Amino acid sequence: MKWIVVIVHLIALFESKKLTIEENEQRLKECGLTTTNKIFRGAKTTVDQAPWALFVGSSVSSCSGTLISPRHVLSATHCIANHSDTEWTKSRINFEFDRELCTEDENYIVTEVKASKVYVMNRNYTEIGRAKFIFLLKFCRRITDKEAFQIQYPDDFMIIELAEDVEYTTNVQPACIADDIEDNPPETIARFFGYGDDPPPGVVKTPENSKKGTDRPLLTQEIRILPVNVEGTLNRMDPRLFKARSQSMKSVACPGDSGGGAIRVINGRNTVIGVTSQSTCVSLNREENGHEIYGAVGFYSEEICELTGVCNLDSDENSSHSRFEIFDLITLTLITFWFVLQ
């Protein structure tokens, strides 16, 4: 059974449409350029603000996401799967998943039939694409040392590859991606965008019969990354995560904001540095005590490059792309040959 899973994943890797070197070079010229440099009491965005911010939906969830290329969107794994404190446990869109067949630290690929249940919309709630593949990064990782960090969770980071490229417009443009975790240092100011709920004070969520319950506007809040990892203390956070709080201390990300991007201007470009994973909204811990946990995009930048071709390239750009393509080809050939001999 395991060999079937391996071959399906390898075929998916070959059928996926990574950006070519030329496409990535064009992306680097276009990303993060905007005309203007759901969140509890967040501010509505203007029409020309945050063209990378997309609504990510399925029959089981409403989430947010960040466009990073004509066919790739970052969002949160928990939009389509459930997890315990230490590992992912169950699909929410019925993709096949057997924990016993999952190798430690391995990514998981949701293939076309199940992946197509996930769709993306622009800020006008017009569908602009459906998933062909979904890459769940480090989906197979188990947390075995609960004492390693005070704050740690299963990797909540997914990449949606769309079946067709989206057409860039004034309201649909990609953000750039972080290089590494040095792009989300403590005390840095960023801005979060999401399509989440904006519930009245004192209630968990907006009542179902409220007009605010559907087609929520894109909201935004300015956030400050908190200095969690303090040397000499036990207050430590897994480096694949960071914690942030609203600058105004009057807003917090809420359900529907999951997967939305934390954006920081780096070298004049709007760059996604975080993917929203958790917040204190539902526990009614808001305002001055509210905060969010984000997956650090920079932590996953090499895997994003390998899986999608969305790379922050240096002088070795050609060898970087070629290395991944050659490695994929050799791996598929060797594994196929091994199974033929069995």
C-alpha positions as CSV (number, residue, x, y, z in Angstrom):
1,M,0.0,0.0,0.0
2,K,2.8,2.4,0.9
3,W,4.4,2.1,-2.6
4,I,1.1,3.2,-4.2
5,V,1.1,6.3,-2.0
6,V,4.7,7.0,-2.9
7,I,4.1,6.7,-6.7
8,V,0.9,8.8,-6.5
9,H,2.9,11.6,-4.8
10,L,5.7,11.4,-7.3
11,I,3.3,11.5,-10.2
12,A,1.7,14.5,-8.6
13,L,5.0,16.2,-8.3
14,F,5.6,15.7,-12.0
15,E,2.1,16.8,-13.0
16,S,2.2,19.9,-10.9
17,K,3.1,23.1,-12.7
18,K,6.1,24.7,-11.0
19,L,7.0,28.1,-12.3
20,T,9.8,28.0,-14.9
21,I,12.9,30.2,-14.4
22,E,11.4,32.7,-16.8
23,E,8.1,32.8,-15.0
24,N,9.7,33.2,-11.7
25,E,11.9,36.1,-13.0
26,Q,8.7,37.8,-14.2
27,R,7.1,37.1,-10.8
28,L,10.0,38.8,-9.0
29,K,9.4,41.9,-11.2
30,E,5.7,42.0,-10.4
31,C,5.3,40.8,-6.8
32,G,4.4,43.1,-3.9
33,L,3.8,46.2,-6.1
34,T,0.5,47.8,-5.1
35,T,-1.0,51.3,-5.5
36,T,-1.5,51.6,-1.7
37,N,0.9,50.8,0.8
38,K,-11.9,39.6,9.7
39,I,-10.8,40.9,12.3
40,F,-12.5,42.0,15.4
41,R,-12.9,45.7,15.1
42,G,-10.5,45.7,12.1
43,A,-10.5,48.4,9.5
44,K,-12.0,47.9,6.0
45,T,-9.5,47.9,3.2
46,T,-9.7,50.2,0.2
47,V,-10.5,48.8,-3.2
48,D,-6.9,49.0,-4.4
49,Q,-5.3,47.6,-1.2
50,A,-4.1,44.1,-0.7
51,P,-4.7,42.5,-4.2
52,W,-2.9,39.4,-3.0
53,A,-5.5,38.7,-0.3
54,L,-7.9,35.9,-1.4
55,F,-10.9,34.1,0.1
56,V,-10.2,30.3,0.4
57,G,-13.3,28.2,0.7
58,S,-14.6,24.6,0.7
59,S,-17.8,22.8,1.9
60,V,-16.2,22.6,5.4
61,S,-14.5,25.9,5.9
62,S,-14.1,29.6,5.1
63,C,-10.5,30.8,5.2
64,S,-8.2,33.4,3.8
65,G,-5.1,33.1,1.7
66,T,-2.3,35.0,-0.1
67,L,-1.6,34.8,-3.8
68,I,2.2,34.4,-4.5
69,S,2.2,33.5,-8.2
70,P,-0.3,33.2,-11.0
71,R,-1.2,29.7,-9.7
72,H,-0.1,29.4,-6.1
73,V,-1.8,30.5,-2.9
74,L,-0.6,30.2,0.7
75,S,-3.1,29.2,3.4
76,A,-3.5,27.1,6.6
77,T,-3.7,23.3,6.7
78,H,-6.4,23.3,9.4
79,C,-8.8,24.7,6.8
80,I,-9.0,21.1,5.4
81,A,-7.7,18.9,8.2
82,N,-7.9,18.3,12.0
83,H,-5.0,18.0,14.4
84,S,-4.3,17.1,18.0
85,D,-1.6,18.9,20.1
86,T,1.1,16.8,18.5
87,E,0.0,15.7,15.0
88,W,-2.5,15.9,12.1
89,T,-5.2,13.3,12.6
90,K,-7.9,13.5,10.0
91,S,-8.9,15.0,6.7
92,R,-11.9,17.4,6.5
93,I,-12.3,17.0,2.7
94,N,-12.0,13.2,2.6
95,F,-8.6,12.8,1.1
96,E,-6.9,9.5,1.9
97,F,-4.6,9.7,4.8
98,D,-3.0,6.8,6.8
99,R,-0.8,7.9,9.6
100,E,1.1,4.6,9.5
101,L,2.2,5.3,5.9
102,C,3.4,8.8,6.7
103,T,7.2,9.2,7.0
104,E,8.4,11.7,9.6
105,D,8.7,15.3,8.4
106,E,7.2,14.3,5.0
107,N,5.0,16.7,3.1
108,Y,1.6,15.4,2.0
109,I,0.0,16.0,-1.4
110,V,-3.7,16.2,-1.9
111,T,-4.4,15.3,-5.5
112,E,-6.8,16.6,-8.1
113,V,-10.2,15.0,-7.3
114,K,-10.2,15.9,-3.5
115,A,-8.1,19.1,-4.0
116,S,-10.7,20.5,-6.4
117,K,-13.1,20.8,-3.4
118,V,-11.1,23.9,-2.5
119,Y,-11.7,27.1,-4.4
120,V,-10.4,30.7,-4.2
121,M,-12.3,34.0,-4.7
122,N,-11.3,37.6,-5.1
123,R,-12.5,40.3,-2.8
124,N,-15.7,40.6,-4.8
125,Y,-16.4,36.9,-4.0
126,T,-16.0,35.9,-7.6
127,E,-14.4,32.5,-8.0
128,I,-11.1,32.8,-9.8
129,G,-9.8,29.2,-9.5
130,R,-9.9,25.8,-7.9
131,A,-7.1,23.7,-6.5
132,K,-5.5,21.0,-8.7
133,F,-3.0,20.0,-6.0
134,I,-2.6,21.0,-2.3
135,F,0.8,20.6,-0.7
136,L,0.5,20.2,3.1
137,L,4.0,21.0,4.4
138,K,5.5,18.8,7.1
139,F,2.1,17.2,7.4
140,C,3.6,13.9,8.7
141,R,5.7,15.5,11.4
142,R,4.8,14.4,15.0
143,I,5.8,16.5,18.0
144,T,7.7,14.0,20.2
145,D,9.3,16.4,22.7
146,K,6.7,18.5,24.3
147,E,9.3,20.2,26.5
148,A,11.3,21.5,23.5
149,F,9.3,24.7,23.2
150,Q,6.6,26.2,25.4
151,I,4.7,27.2,22.2
152,Q,4.7,24.5,19.4
153,Y,2.1,23.0,17.2
154,P,1.8,20.7,14.1
155,D,2.9,22.5,10.9
156,D,-0.2,24.5,9.8
157,F,1.0,25.6,6.4
158,M,-0.4,24.6,2.9
159,I,0.2,25.7,-0.7
160,I,-2.7,25.5,-3.1
161,E,-1.8,25.0,-6.7
162,L,-4.6,26.2,-9.0
163,A,-5.8,24.2,-12.0
164,E,-5.5,27.3,-14.2
165,D,-3.5,30.5,-13.9
166,V,-5.4,33.5,-12.6
167,E,-5.4,36.7,-14.6
168,Y,-3.8,39.6,-12.9
169,T,-6.0,42.6,-12.5
170,T,-5.9,45.7,-10.3
171,N,-7.5,43.7,-7.6
172,V,-5.6,40.4,-8.1
173,Q,-1.8,40.6,-7.8
174,P,0.8,38.5,-6.0
175,A,2.8,39.3,-2.8
176,C,6.5,38.5,-2.6
177,I,7.6,35.8,-0.1
178,A,10.0,36.0,2.9
179,D,13.6,34.8,2.5
180,D,13.9,33.3,6.0
181,I,12.9,33.8,9.6
182,E,15.1,36.8,9.8
183,D,12.3,38.6,8.0
184,N,10.0,38.3,11.0
185,P,12.1,39.6,13.9
186,P,10.6,40.7,17.3
187,E,9.1,44.2,17.5
188,T,8.7,44.3,13.7
189,I,5.5,46.0,12.4
190,A,3.4,44.2,9.8
191,R,-0.1,44.3,8.5
192,F,-2.6,41.4,8.5
193,F,-5.4,40.9,5.9
194,G,-8.3,38.4,6.2
195,Y,-11.9,37.7,5.4
196,G,-12.9,36.6,8.9
197,D,-15.8,37.2,11.2
198,D,-16.0,40.6,13.0
199,P,-18.2,39.5,16.0
200,P,-19.9,41.9,18.4
201,P,-18.1,42.3,21.8
202,G,-18.8,39.5,24.2
203,V,-20.0,36.9,21.7
204,V,-18.1,34.1,20.1
205,K,-19.3,34.8,16.5
206,T,-21.7,36.9,14.6
207,P,-25.3,35.5,14.7
208,E,-26.2,33.4,11.7
209,N,-29.2,35.7,10.8
210,S,-27.0,38.7,10.6
211,K,-26.1,40.3,7.2
212,K,-22.5,40.3,8.4
213,G,-22.5,36.5,8.3
214,T,-22.0,36.2,4.6
215,D,-19.7,37.9,2.0
216,R,-17.6,39.6,4.7
217,P,-15.4,42.4,3.5
218,L,-11.6,42.1,3.5
219,L,-10.4,43.6,6.8
220,T,-7.0,44.6,8.0
221,Q,-5.1,45.3,11.2
222,E,-1.5,46.5,11.9
223,I,0.3,44.0,14.1
224,R,3.5,43.9,16.1
225,I,5.6,40.7,16.4
226,L,6.1,39.9,20.0
227,P,9.5,39.1,21.6
228,V,8.6,35.6,22.8
229,N,12.0,33.9,22.6
230,V,13.7,35.6,25.5
231,E,17.2,34.3,26.3
232,G,17.6,32.8,29.7
233,T,13.9,32.1,30.1
234,L,11.7,29.1,29.5
235,N,9.3,31.1,27.3
236,R,10.4,29.6,24.0
237,M,8.6,29.3,20.7
238,D,9.2,26.9,17.8
239,P,11.1,29.0,15.1
240,R,8.6,27.9,12.5
241,L,6.1,30.1,14.3
242,F,5.8,33.7,15.6
243,K,3.3,35.5,17.8
244,A,1.8,38.9,17.1
245,R,-0.6,41.4,18.6
246,S,-2.7,44.3,17.1
247,Q,-0.9,47.6,17.4
248,S,-4.1,49.2,18.5
249,M,-4.8,46.3,20.9
250,K,-8.5,46.6,19.8
251,S,-8.6,43.9,17.2
252,V,-7.7,40.2,16.7
253,A,-8.0,37.7,13.9
254,C,-11.2,35.6,14.1
255,P,-12.7,32.5,12.4
256,G,-12.4,33.0,8.6
257,D,-9.1,34.8,9.0
258,S,-7.2,31.5,9.2
259,G,-4.6,31.2,6.5
260,G,-4.5,35.0,5.8
261,G,-1.2,36.7,5.3
262,A,0.9,38.9,7.5
263,I,2.5,41.4,5.2
264,R,5.6,43.4,5.7
265,V,7.2,45.9,3.3
266,I,10.7,44.6,2.6
267,N,12.9,46.5,0.1
268,G,9.8,48.4,-1.0
269,R,7.8,45.2,-1.8
270,N,4.8,43.9,0.1
271,T,6.1,40.5,1.3
272,V,4.2,37.8,3.1
273,I,6.0,36.8,6.2
274,G,3.3,34.8,8.1
275,V,0.3,32.6,7.6
276,T,-2.4,32.9,10.3
277,S,-2.8,29.7,12.3
278,Q,-4.4,30.5,15.6
279,S,-5.9,33.4,17.6
280,T,-7.6,34.2,20.9
281,C,-10.8,35.4,19.3
282,V,-13.1,32.5,20.1
283,S,-12.0,32.4,23.7
284,L,-13.1,36.0,23.9
285,N,-9.5,37.0,24.8
286,R,-9.4,40.1,22.6
287,E,-8.2,43.7,22.6
288,E,-5.2,44.2,24.8
289,N,-4.8,40.5,25.6
290,G,-5.6,39.2,22.1
291,H,-2.9,37.7,19.9
292,E,-2.4,35.5,16.9
293,I,0.1,32.7,16.1
294,Y,1.5,32.7,12.6
295,G,3.4,30.1,10.5
296,A,6.7,31.8,9.5
297,V,6.8,31.8,5.7
298,G,10.6,32.2,5.8
299,F,10.9,28.9,7.6
300,Y,9.3,27.2,4.6
301,S,10.9,29.2,1.8
302,E,13.1,26.4,0.5
303,E,10.2,24.0,0.3
304,I,8.0,26.6,-1.3
305,C,10.8,27.1,-3.9
306,E,11.2,23.3,-4.5
307,L,7.5,22.6,-4.8
308,T,6.3,25.6,-6.7
309,G,9.3,27.3,-8.4
310,V,8.4,30.5,-6.4
311,C,12.0,31.3,-5.4
312,N,13.9,34.2,-4.1
313,L,16.8,33.6,-6.4
314,D,20.4,34.5,-6.1
315,S,23.2,34.1,-8.6
316,D,22.7,30.3,-8.5
317,E,19.1,30.5,-9.8
318,N,19.5,28.2,-12.7
319,S,21.3,25.5,-10.7
320,S,18.7,25.8,-8.0
321,H,15.8,25.0,-10.3
322,S,17.8,22.4,-12.2
323,R,18.9,20.7,-9.0
324,F,15.3,20.1,-7.9
325,E,14.2,18.9,-11.3
326,I,17.1,16.5,-11.6
327,F,16.5,15.2,-8.1
328,D,12.8,14.6,-8.8
329,L,13.6,12.7,-12.0
330,I,16.3,10.5,-10.3
331,T,14.0,9.8,-7.3
332,L,11.1,8.7,-9.5
333,T,13.3,6.5,-11.7
334,L,15.0,4.8,-8.7
335,I,11.7,4.1,-6.8
336,T,9.9,2.9,-9.9
337,F,12.9,0.5,-10.7
338,W,12.9,-0.7,-7.1
339,F,9.2,-1.7,-7.2
340,V,9.6,-3.4,-10.6
341,L,12.2,-5.7,-9.0
342,Q,10.0,-6.6,-6.1
